[in-house]
Amino acid sequence: MEELGRVKGLNARLQQLEEAQQNHPPQPQGDQQQAVWAAAAYSSCPGPFQKVNGECFFLANTEMKGWEDARRECGRLGGDLASPRNLQALRAFLNNAEEPPEYLWVGGSRIEDGTWVWSSGPQAGIPVDMSKDTWNEEVPNGEGKCMGLFGQSSYRAYNYDCKEKDFFVCQYFF
């Protein structure tokens, strides 16, 4: 299923590149100009994702899912649960949402040694910042290995049982 999502994402990027070439025929510089159009095609967010500070997010707020099911749904869209390089960009996106949810899943999880890491994209395997800027008070605690954000605390993180159903944020990585 994840592979199908990746193929769809590649097809969307290829279509964007082809449209860019049709709308802007190559200039005499040849390969250099092609590289510019390719970069433009790969730097935009495909629908339903929205670009915020160089990252592409989608708020899935119509059906609650457990963390693993949310991750699969993001894969179906060509992305994964959000593992932002810039947590403030994600917070800005959520604060500007029409109906921001109180709780939602993102792509952080606790691995066997107890370390919290991002699960996807360029951030995969990178430890999550454990400061008060990232986490709610008194969390993470011993319960739950999946990371969510809590709206009433400016979308600071909490840990919860991965089977709990919540809305979620997907991210498209380019």
Secondary structure, DSSP 8 states (H G I E B T S, - for coil): -HHHHHHHHHHHHHHHHHHHHHHS---TTTHHHHHHHHHHHHTS--TT-EEETTEEEEEEEEEEE-HHHHHHHHHHTT-EE---S-HHHHHHHHHTSSS--SEEEEEEEE-TTS-EEE-SGGGBT-B---STTTB-TT-S-SS-SEEEEEGGGTSEEEEE-TTS-EEEEEEE--
